[in-house]
Amino acid sequence: YYNSFDINGDLSHYICRGMLKGPYVERILNKMEHTHVRMARVYGDVSVNVEDPVKDWNNPDGVTRTYWDFAKKGFNGGLSSRVIVGESGPKHLVSDPLAQDSRMVPLLRAMADYC
C-alpha cells in the first residue's frame, strides 16, 4: 500500500531562522508541493507586515525579494494545489491579514505564474 502526501513549503519558518541552504532544506524545496506565503525576516520575525511591496521588492534585502529568491527552487517542479495561500493571521506583526494579502496579490500571482 502506497500513501502519498504533499510536502508543505511554509518557508517563513525557515527564513526567520536563517535556514536558507543545506541538504535538508534542499530536499524540502525539491519536493515542495504546496506553500503558505508569509513574509519573514532572516533571523527575525516570522510574520512581517509589508506596507509597500514594490518598495520592498526593490530593496535587495526586502522580505518579498528574500521570499521569492528562496522559494523559486521549490516552485520549479510546479505545485500540486491550485492556490498559493497567503497570510492567515493576525499573527506577530501582521494585524490585518486581509489588507496584507491584498497588497501581496501581485507577488502571489507572479509565484503562481512561475509555477
ABEGO torsion letter per residue (X at the ends): XBBBBBBBBBAAAAAAAGBABEAAAAAAAAABABBBBBBBBBGBBABBBBABAAAAAABAABAAAAAAAAAAAAAAAEBABABBBBBAOBBEABABAAAAAAAAAAAAAAAAAAX
